[in-house]
Structure formats: C-alpha cells, structure tokens
C-alpha cells in the first residue's frame, strides 16, 4: 500500500510539474509576442513587385477624384536636355502595399514627396484630393490610396492609423517652425502651397486662436501612430533632410525596398527646391511670433515627445535641437 501511495504521489507530482511547465512556457511565449508587437522596428519591410516601374501611360488608373479622371498620367520633372528623360509615372495596380506617410501639417511633407518622386520615378498618393497639389504635378493626389499605384499615401489624420498596416513613414519637423508653416498655409490666398505669408506677431488674435486649437497635436499625431500602428514606423526628421538629403533619401528608399538612380540623383541635386517650397525665415523671425506662454507650451510638447520616443527606442537627438531652438539667436 505504501509502495502504491509513493508511486501515485510521484506520478501526480510529475503530472503537475508538466502542467505548470506548460503554463510557464505559454506565459513566456505570450509575453514575447506582446513585446514584439510593440517593437518599434516591427516586421521586415515589404518589397514591391518586380514590375512596379513599368510604363503605365496607356493603362488604367483607379481614380477617386472624378473631376480629374481624364487627366495626365505622367509628368516631366526637369526641362534641361540632360535631365529631360526623367519623369514620374504611376505603378501597376496592386504593385505597392499601402504605406501611410504621416506628418503634422507644415512639416515639409510636400517637399519630401517631391524628393521621393524625383528619385524613384513613382508618384506618391494621398488620402485627400488636393487640387492645388494636383496642378503642381502631384498627380497621385487623384488616385485611390488603396490601388497600389503610388509608393506612399500622405495623411495628417490620427484616425487613419486603423486603416493601414505593415509599414509607415513619419516626418517630424521642429514644432516652432511647423506650427507657423501650417498657419501660413491656412491664411494664404491663392495657391497655399507656394505663397509666402508674413509671420504673425504674438498679439495676433487669429494666430493665438489657431495656436490654441492646434497646440498638442504635433506631439499626439506622432504618439498615436507609433503606439497604435500595426507594423514598422520609420522616422524622418526634416532638419536631417536639410543637412544631408542624399543620406536620408537613401535610408527612405531602403525602407521602401527601392534603389536610387544615379542620374536622377544628379539632376535632383540641381533642383532641390521643387515646386512647393515656401520662403524660410530666420530662427529669430520665427521665435518673434511666440509669446512666453506659447514658447513654454511648445517646449513641454517637445519634452513629452522626447520621453515617448526614447521609451520606444527611437533616436531623440533632433528633439534636443528643438529644445535649444528658443534659446539661440540668428539662423
């Protein structure tokens, strides 16, 4: 009887040990999956199909802006003889996975779209129908964002994070400049993407009202997408593009699974400004538009986003330069 009891106890112990072992392994795997789902580096990039750059000037396009349905299907970038061969076209339907291009308005997204289009020869798209941009040659504005015929799709909307997955490109700019650039865009008359508007004073009631309405959204857009996007987010800082556009474009193209054409890069180097680059003011001029209270609020935003990015493993050096921006004089 004692021998039977000992055998039964040993067997029960073995069964319990196996059971708890399975629970432990399952728990570790679950934690690993949770950790990986929040990895800022996310899944591997999704390369485009091999025939993405084929000539589609006579093919069908999935138009969403019906007024433009019979519009052009390609644009020539530059007129001089040695660069005339380089144009921008649409890809074959379903060629590229939908890839959101996120930014706060006024962060330079139109300029970066120009750089990407000029380098790849493929149009970028948008979740909007911006006729001004369409007239400037950004024909991807009129094509359905899910068609796969554009390499990126611009959005400023936090709610769009639930509509995309896989990979996303995010552009971040110094908020002291981004807020004012957005204000200039909103108050311009005529073509808002190209018209220069004088900077407001801190006492300008319209500027005060708009700043109060927008304040905090520069940070929240970045946080919402990074925290909730199902996939990999690549950050691009506008100031790094200004310092070394070739290096930053190389990183972006690698992320998108594309390669740069040397001839295109050489021609782009002669035409960096593009068609929608507004006047840049000095640092002193920008800061003159901010009251002490406004400046304090923007600095708090920068500090909060810096801590957030650090927690997700992203570089934060650019945020340090933003924090120093209000304390420096000159350019």
N, C-alpha and C positions, 0 to 999 in steps of 0.2 A: 504493500500500500504506500509506504514511504517512497519506494523507488518510483511508483506511478505518479505520485504527487510531485516529486522532484522533476520528473520528465515533463509533466504537464506545465509546471511553473516555468521551466526553461523554454518550452515551446511558446508559451504565452509571452514571455519576455522577448523572444526572437521576433514574434509577430508584431508586438508593439514597437520594437526597435525599427523594424522595416517600415511600419506605418508612419512613425514620426520622421524617419529618414526621408520618406517620400514627401511629407509635408514640408520639411526643411528645404529640399531641392526645389520643390514647386515655388516656395516663397522666394528663394534666391532668383529663380528664373523670372518670376513676376516683377521683382524689384529691378532686375536688369532690363526688362522690357520697358518699364516706366522710365528708367534713367535714359535709355536710348531714345525714347520718344521725345525727350526734352533736349537731346543733343543738338547744339547749335549748328553742328556740321552736317547733321542729318544724313539722308541716303546719298548714294553716289549720284552724280549728275546723269541726266537722261540725254544721250546724244541724239541729234536729229537724224532723220533718214538720209541715205546717201545721195538722193536726188533732189535735195532741198533747193538747190540753186538753179534748177532748170528754167529755161525761158518760158514764161507764162504770159507773154504779151497777147497771145490769142486764146488763152484758156479762160475758164470760168472762175469768177470770184464770188465769195459769199458776202454780198453787200448788206449792211444793216442800216445805212443812211441812204434811204431810197432816192433822195434828190441827187445823189452823186453816182447813181448806178451806171450811167453811161460815160463815166469819167475816164481819165488816163489810167494806164496800168503800169507805168514806169516813169521815172524822172531821171534826167541827166544832171549830174551833180555840178560839174565844172565845165566851163566853156573853152579854156585854152586847149590847144591841139594835143599836148602830151597827156592831158587828163580827161579828154572828152569821152574816151571809151568806157569810163567808169560810171555806171548808173545804179539805180536802186529798183528792185523788182519784187514781186510777190513770190512766195514759195508755193509749191504744190499743196493742195488741200490735205490737211492732216499731217503735214510734214513735221511741224514743231509742236511739242507739248505746250499747252497754255502755260505761260510764265509771267506772273504779275511783276510789274515794275512800279514799286511803291515809293512815294515821297510826299513830304508836306509841300503844298503849292508854293512856288517861289524858290525851290531848291535847285533849279537848274536842270530839271528833267528833260526839257525840250532840247537843250544843248547836248546832253548825253545821248539822247535818241539820235540826234544828228551824227554824233561821233560813231555810234554803233552801226547806223545805216550806211554811213560812208565806208566803214571798214569791212562790213560783211556783204554789202550789196543787197541786203534783205530789209524790207520795210518793218518798222515797229508798229504796233497797233495801240488800241486804247479801248477802255470801257465807255468812253464818251464819243460824241460826234462833234468835234471842234472844227467848224468850217474855216476859221482863221488859219489853223494849222494845216488843214487840207489844202488851202490855197497857197500856202508856203511850200508845198511839196511833200508833206507828210501824208501820203495817200492811204496809209494804213489806218488812219482815223475813220475811214468809211467802211472798213471790213469787219465782219463779225469776229469778236475776240476769240471765239472757240474754234475757228476754222482751221487753225494750224498753219495759216498762210503768212503770219507775221511772227517775228522772232521773240518779241516781248509785247506785253499789253499794259499800258500806263493806267494807274489808278491812284487816287488820293483817298479812297474810301476804306475806313476800318472794317466796315461790314463785309467787304469783298473777301476777307480772309477765309470765309467758309466756302467760297466758290472755287478756290484754286488748291492745288496740292503739288508736291514733287520738288519744285524749286522756285525761288523768288529772288529778285534783285531789288535792293533797297538803297536809295540815295539819301544821304544826310548832309545838310549844309548848316553852317553857323546860324543859329536861330535869330541873332541880331540882324543878319542880312536877309534871311528867309522871310521873316515877318514883313519887313519893309518891301521886299521884292513882290510879295503877294499883294500888299497894299497898293503898290504901283500898278500891278496888273488889274486890280479891281477898280481903280479910279481912272484908268486910261480911257481915252476916247479913240475910236477907230480901231486899228489893229493892236490889240492889247499885248500881243507877244513881242512887238518890236518898238512900240512907242515909249520914249523916255518921259518920266513924270517927275517933277521936283519932289524932293523928300519933304515930309511934313515936319512941323515943329511939335514939341511935346504938348503944347497947348491946343493943338488942332483937335477940335471936338470929334470930327469924323474918324481921325486916326485913333483917338482914345477909345471910341466906341468899338471900332473894329479890333483893336488890340485886346480889349476886354473880352470880346466874343471869341477870339481865336486862341488866347493865351492858354497854354497847357496842351493844345492839340499837336504841337510839334513833337512833344515827348510821347503822348499817348498813341499816336499813329505807329511809331517805332515799337513801342512796348506791346501793343495789341498784336501786331503781325509776328514779332519774334516769339511771343509767348504762345500764340494760338495756331500758327501756321503749321500744317501737316507736311513738313519737308525741310529742305535746306534753305536758309536765307543767307545771301551774300550781301555784306555791307560795302558800300562805296561812299567815300567822303568827297564831297565836291572840291574841297581845298586840295586834296591829293591829286585830283584830276588836273587842277590848275598847275600844280608843281611838276607833275610828270605824267602827262596824258597817255603816252605810249605804254608805260609800265602798267598803269591802271586798266587801260583797254585790253592789254594782254591778259590780265587776270580775269576780266569780264568774259572775254572770248573763250578762255579755257573753261570757265564755269558753264558757258553755253554750249560747249563742245564744238567750237568753231576755230578756224585759223585765220590769221591776218594775211592779207595780200600785200607784199612789199610795195608794189606800185600804188596801191590805194593809200597806204600809209604816207608815202612821199607826197602825194597830191593833197591829202588831208592836212599835212603839216603846213601847206601854203594857204589853206582855207579853214583855219581852226575855228573862226568865229561862227560860221554857219549863217543861217538866215533869221534867227530869232534870239540874238544875244543883245540884251539891253545894256545901256551905259552902266559902268561900275563906278561907284563913288568911293571916296577915301574912307578909312576907318573913322576918322574924326567926324566926317559928314554923317555917317550912319548913326554914330552914338549920340550926335546932337539931337536926334529925333526921339530919344528915350529920356523920360524923366527918371529921377532916382528910384521911384516906386516901380516903374516899368523894368528898369535895369535889374532891380533886386528879384523881381518875379522871373525874369528870363534866366538869371544865374541859378535860381533854385531849380528851374526846369532842367538845366544842364547837369547840375549835380545829381539830380534824381535819375536822369537817363544814364549818366556815367556809372552809377552804382548798379543799375539794372543790367547794362551791357557787361560789366565786369562779372556779375553773377552768372551770366550765360556764356562766359568765355570769349567774348568779343574784345578786340583792341579798343582802348579808350584814349589814346594819345591825342586824337583830334579834339576830344572833349576838353582836354586840358588847355588847348589853344583857345577854345571858345570861352573858357573861364577867364583867361588872361586878356581877352579881346577888349573888354570895357575899361581896362586899366592902362592900355597902351595908347600912344599918340601916333599920328601920322598914318601911313598906308597900312 
